[in-house]
Amino acid sequence: MFKRIIASTMLFSLLATATPSMDQASAAGTAYHVNVSSGTLNVRNQPSTAGKVIATLAKGYNVTVSSQGNGWARISFNGKVGYVSSKYIASGSTVTKASTVSSNYKSKAISIAKSHMGVKYVWGGTTPSGFDCSGLVTYSFNKAGYTKLPRTAGEMFSAGTKVTAYQPGDLLFYATSGGKKVTHVAIYIGNGQMIHAATSKGVSIASINNSYWKPKFMGAKRL
């Protein structure tokens, strides 16, 4: 009887060692890709919506899943590891990998905008040969990897989340023609300053408390 108990215990231990957990088995050896209907998928540093967003992945991006459990998948992508909601990934590889949007695209956009300080203002301009306000913003964010911004300041005002405490990379909107119509956009760079393409100075930095700009302020949005 004692020998049977020992044998049963050894067999159970062997099976427990050789058989992966259900969470691991559900992910082992299978390719996955991001499966969102629109927008991007947040990658967090822990399996919780309270986790910090460390990157966003575009639809169709291929990821490697190491385990799944409690509605979350642990993935590796572009040399990094993070967690995404399991409901937004699907098994199988896509033919083409979509590009990732790095979590530091806002600081990159600011750096890109600053690298064009002094570039002249050109109505409708979207290149370093000349920028208008939204042209500078779109160009800077596109080069930083964020390609979802609309073209005009008015259209940008409908994007993102409204905020009242600003962080670098937030977009600031102004009504320069009077009334409530948004006609100007700038990028907040911290310390009460913004970078924008102004008609008088081209790409330049100004204080958000500037006597000209402050009365025309319409709100801020976070992407």
C-alpha positions as CSV (number, residue, x, y, z in Angstrom):
1,M,0.0,0.0,0.0
2,F,2.8,2.4,1.0
3,K,4.6,1.6,-2.3
4,R,1.4,2.5,-4.3
5,I,1.2,5.8,-2.5
6,I,4.8,6.6,-3.3
7,A,4.3,5.6,-6.9
8,S,1.2,7.7,-7.3
9,T,2.9,10.7,-5.7
10,M,5.9,10.4,-8.1
11,L,3.6,10.1,-11.1
12,F,1.6,13.2,-10.1
13,S,4.9,15.1,-9.6
14,L,6.1,14.0,-13.1
15,L,2.9,15.1,-14.7
16,A,2.9,18.4,-13.0
17,T,6.4,19.0,-14.2
18,A,5.9,17.8,-17.7
19,T,2.5,19.4,-18.4
20,P,2.4,23.2,-18.8
21,S,-0.3,25.2,-16.9
22,M,-3.5,25.9,-18.8
23,D,-2.4,29.6,-19.2
24,Q,1.0,28.6,-20.6
25,A,-0.5,25.9,-22.9
26,S,-3.0,28.4,-24.3
27,A,-0.1,30.5,-25.6
28,A,2.7,28.1,-26.3
29,G,4.0,27.7,-29.8
30,T,1.4,30.0,-31.3
31,A,1.9,33.3,-33.1
32,Y,-0.4,36.2,-32.3
33,H,-1.2,39.6,-33.7
34,V,-3.0,42.7,-32.5
35,N,-6.7,42.5,-33.4
36,V,-8.3,45.9,-32.7
37,S,-11.1,47.4,-34.9
38,S,-9.6,50.8,-34.7
39,G,-7.0,52.8,-32.9
40,T,-4.1,51.1,-31.1
41,L,-3.6,48.6,-28.3
42,N,-2.1,49.8,-25.0
43,V,0.8,47.7,-23.7
44,R,1.2,48.0,-19.9
45,N,3.9,47.2,-17.4
46,Q,1.6,45.0,-15.4
47,P,-1.5,42.9,-16.0
48,S,-4.0,45.6,-14.9
49,T,-5.6,48.7,-16.3
50,A,-3.8,50.5,-13.4
51,G,-0.5,49.6,-15.1
52,K,1.6,52.2,-16.8
53,V,1.2,52.3,-20.6
54,I,4.7,51.6,-21.9
55,A,3.8,51.5,-25.6
56,T,1.0,51.2,-28.1
57,L,0.8,48.7,-30.9
58,A,-1.0,49.2,-34.2
59,K,-3.6,46.7,-35.7
60,G,-1.9,43.7,-37.2
61,Y,1.3,44.0,-35.3
62,N,2.8,40.5,-34.6
63,V,3.6,39.7,-30.9
64,T,4.9,36.7,-29.0
65,V,2.7,35.5,-26.2
66,S,4.4,33.7,-23.3
67,S,1.4,33.2,-21.0
68,Q,-2.3,34.2,-20.6
69,G,-4.4,34.4,-17.5
70,N,-7.2,36.5,-15.9
71,G,-7.9,38.3,-19.2
72,W,-4.3,39.4,-19.8
73,A,-1.5,38.2,-22.0
74,R,2.2,38.6,-21.3
75,I,3.8,39.5,-24.6
76,S,7.2,40.3,-26.1
77,F,7.5,42.8,-28.9
78,N,10.3,44.8,-30.4
79,G,12.7,43.6,-27.7
80,K,10.3,44.6,-24.9
81,V,8.0,42.7,-22.6
82,G,4.6,43.9,-21.4
83,Y,0.9,43.0,-20.9
84,V,-2.2,43.5,-23.1
85,S,-5.8,42.5,-22.8
86,S,-6.2,39.0,-24.2
87,K,-9.4,40.0,-26.0
88,Y,-7.4,42.3,-28.4
89,I,-5.0,39.6,-29.7
90,A,-5.7,36.8,-32.1
91,S,-3.8,33.7,-32.9
92,G,-1.8,33.6,-36.2
93,S,0.6,35.9,-37.9
94,T,-0.1,38.8,-40.2
95,V,1.7,39.2,-43.4
96,T,3.0,42.7,-42.7
97,K,4.0,44.0,-39.3
98,A,2.5,47.4,-38.6
99,S,4.9,49.9,-36.9
100,T,4.8,50.5,-33.2
101,V,4.3,53.8,-31.5
102,S,6.9,54.3,-28.8
103,S,5.7,55.5,-25.4
104,N,8.1,58.5,-25.7
105,Y,6.8,59.8,-28.9
106,K,5.7,63.1,-27.2
107,S,9.2,63.9,-26.1
108,K,10.5,63.0,-29.6
109,A,7.9,65.3,-31.2
110,I,9.0,68.1,-29.0
111,S,12.7,67.5,-29.9
112,I,11.7,67.4,-33.6
113,A,9.8,70.7,-33.4
114,K,12.7,72.4,-31.6
115,S,15.1,71.2,-34.3
116,H,13.2,73.5,-36.7
117,M,13.3,76.6,-34.6
118,G,13.3,79.7,-36.8
119,V,11.7,78.0,-39.8
120,K,9.4,80.6,-41.5
121,Y,5.7,80.5,-41.2
122,V,4.0,79.4,-44.5
123,W,0.2,79.1,-44.7
124,G,-0.6,75.5,-45.4
125,G,3.1,74.5,-44.9
126,T,3.8,71.0,-43.7
127,T,7.6,70.7,-44.3
128,P,10.8,72.2,-43.0
129,S,10.6,74.6,-46.0
130,G,7.8,76.3,-44.1
131,F,5.2,75.4,-41.5
132,D,1.8,76.7,-40.4
133,C,0.7,75.9,-36.9
134,S,-0.9,72.5,-37.5
135,G,1.6,71.7,-40.1
136,L,4.4,71.8,-37.5
137,V,2.4,69.7,-35.0
138,T,1.5,67.1,-37.6
139,Y,5.0,66.9,-39.0
140,S,6.6,66.6,-35.6
141,F,4.3,63.9,-34.3
142,N,4.5,62.0,-37.6
143,K,8.2,61.9,-37.5
144,A,8.0,60.7,-33.9
145,G,5.8,57.8,-34.9
146,Y,2.4,59.1,-34.1
147,T,0.5,59.3,-37.4
148,K,-3.1,59.7,-36.3
149,L,-3.4,63.4,-36.0
150,P,-5.9,65.3,-38.2
151,R,-4.5,68.0,-40.4
152,T,-6.0,71.2,-39.1
153,A,-6.1,72.8,-35.7
154,G,-9.9,72.7,-35.6
155,E,-9.9,69.0,-36.4
156,M,-7.2,68.3,-33.8
157,F,-9.3,69.9,-31.1
158,S,-11.8,67.0,-31.5
159,A,-9.0,64.4,-30.8
160,G,-7.5,63.3,-27.6
161,T,-8.7,63.8,-24.0
162,K,-9.3,67.2,-22.4
163,V,-6.9,68.1,-19.6
164,T,-6.4,71.1,-17.3
165,A,-3.0,70.1,-15.8
166,Y,-0.6,70.1,-18.7
167,Q,2.2,67.7,-19.5
168,P,4.9,68.0,-22.2
169,G,3.5,66.8,-25.4
170,D,-0.1,68.0,-24.7
171,L,-1.7,70.1,-27.5
172,L,-2.8,73.7,-26.7
173,F,-5.5,75.3,-28.7
174,Y,-6.4,79.0,-29.4
175,A,-9.0,81.1,-31.1
176,T,-7.0,83.8,-32.9
177,S,-9.9,85.2,-34.9
178,G,-12.1,85.9,-31.9
179,G,-15.1,83.9,-30.9
180,K,-14.9,80.2,-30.0
181,K,-13.5,78.8,-33.3
182,V,-10.1,77.1,-32.8
183,T,-7.6,78.4,-35.4
184,H,-4.2,77.7,-33.8
185,V,-2.4,74.8,-32.1
186,A,0.8,74.5,-30.2
187,I,2.8,71.8,-28.3
188,Y,3.2,72.3,-24.6
189,I,6.9,71.7,-23.7
190,G,6.8,72.2,-20.0
191,N,7.7,75.1,-17.6
192,G,4.8,77.2,-18.8
193,Q,6.1,77.2,-22.4
194,M,4.9,76.1,-25.8
195,I,6.4,75.6,-29.2
196,H,4.4,76.6,-32.3
197,A,4.6,78.1,-35.8
198,A,3.6,81.7,-35.3
199,T,2.8,84.0,-38.2
200,S,5.2,86.7,-36.9
201,K,8.1,84.5,-35.8
202,G,7.8,81.2,-37.5
203,V,8.7,78.2,-35.3
204,S,9.3,79.7,-31.9
205,I,8.8,79.2,-28.2
206,A,6.3,81.4,-26.2
207,S,5.0,81.5,-22.7
208,I,1.4,80.2,-22.3
209,N,0.9,83.3,-20.0
210,N,1.8,85.6,-22.9
211,S,-0.6,88.6,-22.9
212,Y,-1.5,87.8,-26.5
213,W,-2.0,84.1,-26.3
214,K,-3.6,83.6,-22.8
215,P,-6.9,85.4,-23.5
216,K,-7.3,83.3,-26.7
217,F,-6.8,79.9,-25.0
218,M,-9.5,77.4,-25.8
219,G,-8.3,74.3,-24.0
220,A,-5.7,71.5,-24.0
221,K,-5.8,67.9,-25.2
222,R,-3.7,64.9,-24.4
223,L,-3.1,62.3,-27.1
